[in-house]
Amino acid sequence: MYKIMPTMPVSELRTKQAAILAQLHETPILLTQRGHSAGVLVHPDLWNEMVELLDDFEDILIAQERAQEAERDTAVMQPISELRASLQADGLLDE
């Protein structure tokens, strides 16, 4: 990812909009205000990729937690046929 990114004062947003937006295709931009970090501009495509990646990682963590739970307590495991029948009985699975 981008550990070092271009930095610019927030005040430049008014005068350099086109150049800033064009630069977002290449790299995020760190905005500063009075010499301190104020925000980061990213291209919408990059933002969407990051959100999807975080969602994927969250799903992976949940799956790992469930696998560890199953290893600790085998009572939480049930055959797929029983799970399918239970889901169908509850109207949660159409087959």
C-alpha positions as a printed Julia matrix, in Angstrom:
95×3 Matrix{Float64}:
   0.0     0.0     0.0
   1.01    3.65    0.01
   3.2     4.35    3.02
   4.55    7.61    1.64
   2.12    9.77   -0.27
   2.14   13.29   -1.64
   1.19   15.93    0.88
  -0.56   19.23    0.26
  -2.29   21.89    2.3
  -6.09   21.84    2.32
  -6.02   25.4     0.97
  -4.69   24.11   -2.38
  -7.94   22.23   -2.99
  -9.55   25.47   -4.19
  -6.93   26.3    -6.79
  -5.69   22.9    -8.02
  -8.81   20.73   -8.19
  -8.22   19.27  -11.66
  -4.58   18.38  -10.96
  -5.46   16.86   -7.59
  -8.24   14.71   -9.02
  -5.95   13.55  -11.82
  -3.24   12.63   -9.32
  -5.69   10.44   -7.36
  -5.51    7.91  -10.22
  -1.88    7.32   -9.22
  -1.76    7.75   -5.45
  -3.76    8.98   -2.45
  -2.97   12.48   -1.22
  -2.45   13.5     2.41
  -4.12   16.82    3.19
  -2.63   19.0     5.89
  -3.99   21.93    7.84
  -1.64   24.15    9.81
   1.1    21.58    9.32
  -0.87   18.64   10.72
  -2.58   15.75    8.97
  -6.2    16.64    8.23
  -7.38   13.89    5.89
  -6.57   11.64    2.98
  -8.05   11.84   -0.51
  -8.35    8.56   -2.4
  -9.79    7.67   -5.78
 -13.27    6.09   -5.45
 -12.07    2.88   -7.15
  -9.3     2.48   -4.58
 -11.75    3.21   -1.75
 -14.12    0.5    -3.02
 -11.24   -1.98   -3.31
 -10.17   -1.27    0.27
 -13.73   -1.69    1.59
 -14.12   -5.0    -0.26
 -10.77   -6.19    1.07
 -11.77   -5.34    4.64
 -15.06   -7.21    4.15
 -13.13  -10.24    2.89
 -10.78  -10.14    5.89
 -13.74   -9.9     8.24
 -15.28  -12.99    6.62
 -11.97  -14.84    6.98
 -11.75  -13.95   10.67
 -15.3   -15.17   11.27
 -14.55  -18.44    9.47
 -11.39  -18.92   11.55
 -13.32  -18.26   14.76
 -15.97  -20.81   13.75
 -13.31  -23.41   12.89
 -11.63  -22.88   16.27
 -15.0   -23.17   18.0
 -15.65  -26.47   16.2
 -12.24  -27.78   17.26
 -12.94  -26.92   20.91
 -16.52  -28.21   20.97
 -17.43  -30.9    18.47
 -21.06  -30.63   19.58
 -21.43  -27.56   17.35
 -20.72  -29.72   14.31
 -23.56  -31.44   12.49
 -23.76  -33.32    9.21
 -24.6   -31.19    6.18
 -27.73  -33.26    5.54
 -29.09  -32.35    8.98
 -28.19  -28.68    8.52
 -29.88  -28.62    5.11
 -33.03  -30.26    6.51
 -33.13  -27.8     9.41
 -32.74  -24.81    7.1
 -35.44  -26.11    4.77
 -37.81  -26.71    7.71
 -37.27  -23.09    8.8
 -37.91  -21.86    5.25
 -34.38  -20.54    4.92
 -33.27  -22.81    2.1
 -35.09  -23.3    -1.18
 -34.31  -26.59   -2.87
